[in-house]
Amino acid sequence: MLEYIKNFSEKLLKINNKIQIISHFDTDGITSAAILTKTLERLEKHFSTKIIKLLSKEEIVGFPEDKTIILLDLGSGSLELLSKSKNKIFIIDHHEISSLIPENITILNPHLIKFDNLCSSELTYLVSREISSENKDLAYFAILGMIGDVMEKEINKLRNSIIEESNVIIKKGLLIYPSTRPLDKSLEFSSRPFIPGITGNSKGIIELLNEAKIERIGNKYKSLIDLNDKEMKNLITAIMLRISPREISEYIGNLYLVKLFNKIEDAREVSAIINACSRMGKPEIALLLCLGNNESRKKAERIYIKYRQEIISGLRYIEKNNFIYGKDYVIINAKDNINDTLIGTLASILSFSPIYKEGTIIITMAYNNDKIKVSARIAGRMNNSINLKKLMDSITSLLGGEESGGHCHAAGCTIKIENEDKFIESIKRHLEFEVIKI
């Protein structure tokens, strides 16, 4: 893997014209962009950075012809379209690859060498570190991206080396973030785990903390990282009464604490803030936050508060409405009741919650002007034989001209609103067939 990264980095250094960085708008994409932005600044390269929600055909056609394009956390599923571009293109990505690699593309992707999966920000950091050891100060961005893509429990040798270089503080505990804020506030907005009767329920939170014998100090509760061993055990026990022991075990692990603006912060919260800015239509604020802009930090915190409120509102909408249920699948069509940029996040939250039994395929849908954003997840962590990316690819190919991408356990697509009913019927047929086949 390191030799592969070295060869990619050498080719990247040979770029002698202007560069356009184009990165995905989630936490992994934003942190990848932050790493490469800092790296190219230090190399005194001429470049610009753009954050996008989707690598559409229109986006590819619009590439500036006089620039080398570097795609981050994007591109592996669009190789056929990218092959038609006149640009020289570099890709750093970890999503599944859709076709053979065209001549105009140089790609860094773990799937090509069957290596343990690393997220895009980790790959971008390894490229940056290969370019110069001085870039080791950017390692904590890779940690934020890793957490954003929920990969922190899949520790391999290379990932562990990045963690060691990041200088993050690691503590063992309950993985409810932010671990640095008053516990009642952390529980109120807890989505991983989603705790029935607690998440979004201030009265339920007070009852839980009373059960755990955790008292206020003055007018505030302690933060998670300030709990003593007895308090932590009491809290875990109280939560276990509301979710299964198997689920609670998934949320005991390492708390990563990073230094941001001279203050110790929970890496999960920072990752969530970055993601929130993009989901609320402000990816530029997220990038500036990563690059150390103090004014952007204040704006990002305000956006995050609004984002969490919208997530809770979305979960309540889903809870109160009936959707399409089949054997081992559910189709949640929110139409225009939930923002399309939030529907994927809600699908992930539901997949980690006890609402649906393990192995349930969760399909979420939301309108975006004349299109529909679709996200697919699998509840729990079982090894389901249904590949969600292949499922999305299969359905969109039937509809013609639609866009899809993702991984085997987390995928999505964008369809025309006129194909809404066709899509739902096609999904139902495919899922019923797969269930019978299994």
C-alpha positions, 0 to 999 in steps of 0.5 A: 500500500505504501509503495502504491501511495509513493507512486501516486504522490510522485505523479501528483508532484509532477503536475505543472499547471493549475489545479482544481480540487473537487471534494465530496461534501461530507466530513471525509470529503471536507477533511480530505480537502483540508489536508490537500489544501494545506499540502498544496499551499505549502508546495506553493501550487496554484489551485482552487478548492470546490466542495460538491454534493454530487459528481454529476454529468453536468459537473464533469462537463463543466471541468475547466479545461486548463486545469488538472482535476483532483477528485477527493472522496469522489469519482470511483463510480463515475469512471466512464463519464470521466474518461470523456473529459479532456482533463488529466484527472487524479482521484483519491477515493475509497468507494467501489470502482465502477469500470476499468481505469481510463488513460486520463485518470490516475487513481488511489483506491484501496479496492485496486490492491485489495487492501484494508479499507481506508477512508479518503482523508486517511489516504489523502493524509498518507499522500501528504505525508509522503510528499513531506514529513512536515505534513504530519501535523495534518494527521488529526484531519484523517482521524476526523474523516475516519470517525465521520465514515464510522471506521474507528473500530476497524483498526489496521496497522496503517490506520493505527500509525495515523492515529499515533501520528495525530497526537489525539488524546484517547480515552475509553468510555461510552461513545456518546458525543460530545463527551466534553459537554454536559451529559444531559445535552449529549444524551438529548441529541444522541443518535448513535446510539439512538435511545428510545425515550431518551434521544430528544426527550428532556424528561426521559433524560432526567429520569435516566440520570437519576437512575444512574445516580448522576447529580448536577454540580451547581446547575449543570451535569458533568460531561462524559469524560469527567464521570468516575468509574462508578458513574460510568458503570451506572450510566451504562447499566441505565442505558442497557435497560433501554437498548440491548446489551449487544447494542450497548457493547457497540458503543463502548470504545475509544473517545478521541479528543482533538485540540481545535482553536486551543481547546480540547474537543470531542473528535466525534462532535467536530466531525458532526459539526463539519458534516452538519455545515455541509448538510445545511448547505454551507460546506464552505464554512466547514472547510474554513473551520478546518483551515482554522478560521475563527469566525467560521467556528462561530458560524459552524456552531450555530449551524450545528444547533439548527442541524441537530434540531432538524435531525430530531424533527426528522426522526419524529416525523418518521416515528409518527408516519406510516411507510412501506413495509415488506419482509426485512425491508422498509421504504421511508418516502419522506417526499418534501417533509425532510431535507434531501441532504439529511435523509442519508444521515437519518437512514444511518441513524435508523440503521444503528437504532433498535427500531428495526431488527438487524438485517432490515434494509432501510430505504429513505427518500426525499425530494430535491426540486425535480429529483429524489435523493435515495439512501440505503442502509442495513440495520445492525452490523450483520453480514447481509448478502445484499450488496446495496451499491449493486442494488442501487446500480441495478435499479437506476440502470433500469430507470435509465440515466440515473446516478448511483454510488456508495458501498455494499452496506451504505449506498444511494442514488438520485432519480427523477421525480417522475420515476418515483413510483417506478423506483418504489415498485422496482425496489420492492420487486428486487428486495422481495426477490433477494429475501426469497433467494437468501 
